[in-house]
Amino acid sequence: MRRSPDCLPVTGAVSPAARSLTPRKEPPMTPPISDVRPQPGDCPSVAASSRPDSATDLLRRWMTDSLSCVAGRREFLRDRYFIAAVATPDDVRSAFTGFTQALETRRTVAGLFVATAEDGGPLPPEPAVDAMRRMAGLMSVLTPTPASRLADGGQLNRRIRLRCPVTDRMLMFDDFDAVAFCPAAQNPADPLYDPMMAAPVVCANLNSDVYAFSMFTRDTCLQAHGVEVWDLPDAATRRQVFAHAAALWQRFAEKTIRNYIAITDTALCPTFMDGDHRHWYASHQDPAFAETRKELYRHDMPVLYTDRIIQRWIGLFDGAEAAHAFAAAAPSTLDLTPAGTFAGTMTADDMADAADAAASAGCPFAHSHPPAPKPPAPKVAR
């Protein structure tokens, strides 16, 4: 899951050959978009304003006290969130450079790009659709996808080559996706009401589900054994660590979904899990950057996708031949944590299961909701 300022919950389009999680002889990092580098001490958070009510300060207080995403809050309290104030596209380019540098040194797991006024304060209130378009305009400098498409269901995806926290190999993580959040998403009167997409300030969260779970597995191993995963004495111990980390990650996800259900009017914004907790349903697609309409999507829970990731790790530990076989079977990390499936395109059996789960959760089962209102036509001078 890549929700909530990752997740901020717990949280593209490139050729399949370019998406491999297997080792590649490529430059050690995605080429920086900008040569502007953060000053020492500015990472993982980039200072933007000294005012006490700055947008970044408001966000930090909210993440400490109110963030519903269990994994996201864990990373924030461990000081592994890269937070940068951005008022211009150049700010975004500079922040992305700092973010990739912090990833290289494992000082961060996810990045938050916070849209601010020129003085670093929060932006004035506005409808969710306008906030999403504003954030899309800022973040579009990181992708060839037009801002208009980002605001209407497009994906902002980045490929970043990093040393894997589990296998210690340089791997391509191609599922770094950005998702936008805004204050108006928590307003039931807003056509884009969806508390999962709400934050106290307009911002975008950039993270990789595969990399986040990799870092969590490394943490689990260090806590239990005091050594890196690749230094464990045998394959059996590694698999025990993998299984334990996957079970905890699933528990985090279940708690996160329950947290969001508790703060959501599910009659307006259906949000629920199925009975066996293998899928979660929400009124948006993860990981679309933003959307201008609310429609129901089904997403995989960790109990499904962590096994795919673990099988890839086992292949890499078992040697080059096994790694090649896994790469051929699933050439992209995007295949490990696929995007959500529109409920209207599910099979009849899956749709029936979803309807049963929605009924058990007390949610209406509808494939779509009314689209967001279009902005008024510009006035023509006469």
Residue pairs with C-beta under 8 A, 6 or more apart in sequence:
1 7
1 9
1 10
1 11
1 209
1 253
1 256
1 280
1 286
1 299
2 9
2 11
2 177
2 179
2 205
2 207
2 209
2 286
2 287
3 9
3 10
3 11
3 69
3 179
3 196
3 197
3 256
3 282
3 286
4 11
4 67
4 68
4 69
4 72
4 181
4 196
4 197
4 199
4 205
4 256
4 260
5 59
5 63
5 67
5 69
5 72
5 112
5 181
5 199
5 203
5 205
6 69
6 71
6 72
6 75
6 110
6 179
6 205
6 207
6 212
7 69
7 71
7 72
7 205
7 207
7 256
8 63
8 67
8 69
8 72
8 110
8 112
8 181
8 199
8 205
8 207
9 68
9 69
9 71
9 72
9 196
9 253
9 256
9 257
9 260
10 69
10 70
10 71
10 72
10 74
10 212
10 249
10 252
10 253
10 256
11 69
11 71
11 72
11 110
11 207
11 209
11 212
12 155
12 156
12 157
12 158
12 159
12 174
12 175
12 177
12 334
13 155
13 157
14 157
14 159
14 174
14 332
16 331
16 332
17 331
18 159
18 172
18 174
19 159
19 172
19 174
19 331
19 332
19 333
19 334
19 335
20 172
20 327
20 331
20 332
21 171
21 172
21 173
21 210
21 312
21 326
21 327
21 332
21 333
21 336
22 171
22 316
22 323
22 324
22 326
22 327
23 169
23 170
23 171
23 323
24 161
24 170
24 171
24 172
26 161
26 170
26 172
27 161
28 104
28 161
28 170
29 100
29 104
29 160
29 161
29 162
30 100
30 158
30 159
30 160
30 161
32 96
32 97
32 100
33 93
33 96
33 97
33 141
33 142
34 90
34 93
34 94
34 96
34 97
35 97
36 90
36 93
36 94
36 97
37 94
37 97
37 98
37 101
38 46
38 94
38 97
38 98
38 101
42 98
43 82
43 98
43 101
43 102
43 107
43 108
44 79
44 80
44 81
44 82
44 83
44 102
44 107
44 108
45 56
45 81
45 82
45 83
45 84
46 82
46 83
46 84
46 85
46 95
46 98
48 54
48 55
48 56
48 84
48 85
48 114
48 116
48 120
49 55
49 56
49 85
49 116
49 119
49 120
49 121
50 120
51 57
51 119
51 120
51 121
53 121
53 122
54 85
54 116
54 120
54 121
54 122
55 85
55 114
55 115
55 116
55 117
55 120
55 121
55 122
55 123
55 201
56 83
56 84
56 85
56 114
56 116
56 120
56 201
58 122
58 200
58 201
59 83
59 112
59 114
59 199
59 200
59 201
59 203
60 76
60 83
62 199
62 200
63 72
63 73
63 76
63 81
64 76
64 77
67 73
67 76
68 195
68 256
68 259
68 260
68 263
69 256
69 259
70 252
70 253
70 255
70 256
70 259
71 212
71 216
71 249
71 252
71 253
71 256
72 81
72 110
74 252
75 81
75 109
75 110
75 212
80 107
80 108
80 109
80 110
80 215
81 108
81 109
81 110
81 111
81 112
82 95
82 98
82 99
82 102
82 107
82 108
82 110
82 111
82 112
83 111
83 112
83 114
84 91
84 94
84 95
84 98
84 99
84 111
84 112
84 113
84 114
85 91
85 114
85 116
85 120
86 92
86 95
86 113
86 114
86 115
86 116
86 138
87 115
87 116
87 117
87 118
87 120
88 138
89 138
89 140
89 141
91 138
92 113
92 138
92 139
92 141
92 142
93 141
93 142
95 111
95 113
96 111
96 142
96 158
99 108
99 111
99 206
100 160
102 108
102 111
103 160
103 162
103 211
104 162
104 163
106 165
106 215
109 207
109 211
109 212
109 215
110 205
110 206
110 207
110 212
111 205
111 206
111 207
112 203
112 204
112 205
112 206
113 138
113 139
113 178
113 203
113 204
113 206
114 201
114 202
114 203
115 123
115 134
115 135
115 138
115 201
115 202
115 203
115 204
116 122
116 123
116 201
117 123
122 200
122 201
122 202
123 131
123 134
123 201
123 202
125 183
125 184
126 134
126 184
127 184
127 190
127 191
127 192
127 372
128 182
128 184
128 185
128 187
128 190
128 191
128 192
128 193
128 197
128 372
129 151
129 191
129 192
129 292
129 372
129 373
129 375
130 375
131 180
131 182
131 183
131 184
131 202
132 151
132 180
132 182
132 192
132 290
132 291
132 292
133 147
133 148
133 151
133 290
134 202
135 180
135 182
135 202
135 203
135 204
135 290
136 147
136 148
136 150
136 151
136 180
136 289
136 290
137 147
138 204
139 147
139 150
139 156
139 178
139 180
139 204
139 289
140 146
140 147
140 150
140 156
142 156
142 158
142 178
143 150
143 156
143 157
143 158
145 154
145 155
145 156
146 154
150 156
150 289
150 290
151 289
151 290
151 292
152 290
152 291
152 292
153 285
153 288
153 290
153 291
153 292
154 288
154 289
155 177
155 287
155 288
155 289
155 339
156 177
156 178
156 204
156 206
156 289
157 174
157 175
157 176
157 177
157 178
157 287
157 334
158 176
158 177
158 178
158 206
159 172
159 173
159 174
159 176
160 172
160 173
160 174
160 176
160 208
161 170
161 171
161 172
161 173
162 170
162 171
162 173
162 211
163 169
163 170
163 171
164 170
164 171
164 214
164 316
165 211
165 214
165 215
165 217
165 218
165 229
166 214
166 217
166 218
166 229
166 230
166 313
167 229
167 230
167 313
167 316
167 317
168 228
168 229
168 230
169 316
172 333
173 208
173 210
173 211
173 333
174 332
174 333
174 334
175 208
175 209
175 210
175 211
175 332
175 333
175 334
175 336
175 337
176 206
176 207
176 208
176 211
177 206
177 207
177 208
177 287
177 289
178 204
178 205
178 206
178 287
178 289
179 197
179 204
179 205
179 286
179 287
179 288
179 289
179 290
180 197
180 202
180 203
180 204
180 289
180 290
181 197
181 198
181 199
181 202
181 203
181 204
181 205
182 197
182 198
182 199
182 201
182 202
182 203
183 198
183 199
183 200
183 201
183 202
184 190
184 192
184 198
185 192
185 193
185 194
185 195
185 196
185 197
185 198
185 199
186 193
186 195
186 198
187 193
188 265
188 268
191 294
191 370
191 371
191 372
191 373
192 291
192 292
192 294
192 372
193 265
193 268
193 269
193 294
194 264
194 269
194 282
194 283
194 284
194 294
195 260
195 263
195 264
195 269
196 260
196 264
196 271
196 282
196 284
197 284
204 289
208 333
209 305
209 336
209 337
210 309
210 333
210 336
210 337
213 245
213 249
213 302
213 306
213 309
214 309
216 245
216 248
216 249
217 229
217 241
217 242
217 245
218 228
218 229
220 241
220 244
220 245
220 248
221 227
221 228
221 229
221 232
221 241
221 245
222 228
224 241
224 244
225 232
225 237
225 241
229 238
229 241
230 317
232 238
232 241
235 314
235 317
235 318
238 313
238 314
238 317
239 310
239 314
242 310
242 313
242 314
243 310
245 306
246 302
246 303
246 306
246 307
246 310
249 302
249 306
250 277
250 301
250 302
250 303
250 306
252 302
253 280
253 301
253 302
254 273
254 277
254 301
257 271
257 272
257 273
257 280
260 271
261 271
261 272
261 361
264 271
266 272
266 361
266 362
266 363
266 364
267 363
267 364
269 283
269 294
270 281
270 282
270 283
270 296
270 358
270 363
270 364
270 365
270 366
271 280
271 281
271 282
271 283
271 363
272 280
272 281
272 357
272 358
272 360
272 361
272 363
273 279
273 280
273 281
273 301
273 357
273 361
274 280
274 281
274 353
274 354
274 357
275 356
275 357
275 360
277 301
277 303
278 300
278 301
278 303
278 304
279 298
279 299
279 300
279 301
279 304
279 354
280 298
280 299
280 301
281 296
281 297
281 298
281 299
281 343
281 354
281 357
281 358
281 363
282 296
282 297
282 299
282 340
283 294
283 295
283 296
283 297
283 369
284 291
284 294
284 295
284 297
284 340
285 291
285 295
285 297
285 339
285 340
285 342
286 297
286 299
286 339
286 340
287 339
288 339
292 371
292 372
293 368
293 369
293 370
293 371
293 372
294 368
294 369
295 342
295 343
295 344
295 367
295 368
295 369
296 342
296 343
296 344
296 354
296 365
296 366
296 367
296 368
297 340
297 341
297 342
297 343
298 340
298 341
298 343
298 346
298 350
298 354
299 340
299 341
300 337
300 338
305 336
305 337
305 338
308 330
308 335
308 336
308 337
309 336
309 337
311 326
312 326
312 330
312 336
314 322
315 322
315 323
315 325
315 326
316 322
316 323
316 326
330 336
342 367
343 351
343 354
343 365
343 367
344 367
344 368
346 354
354 365
355 365
358 364
358 365
359 365
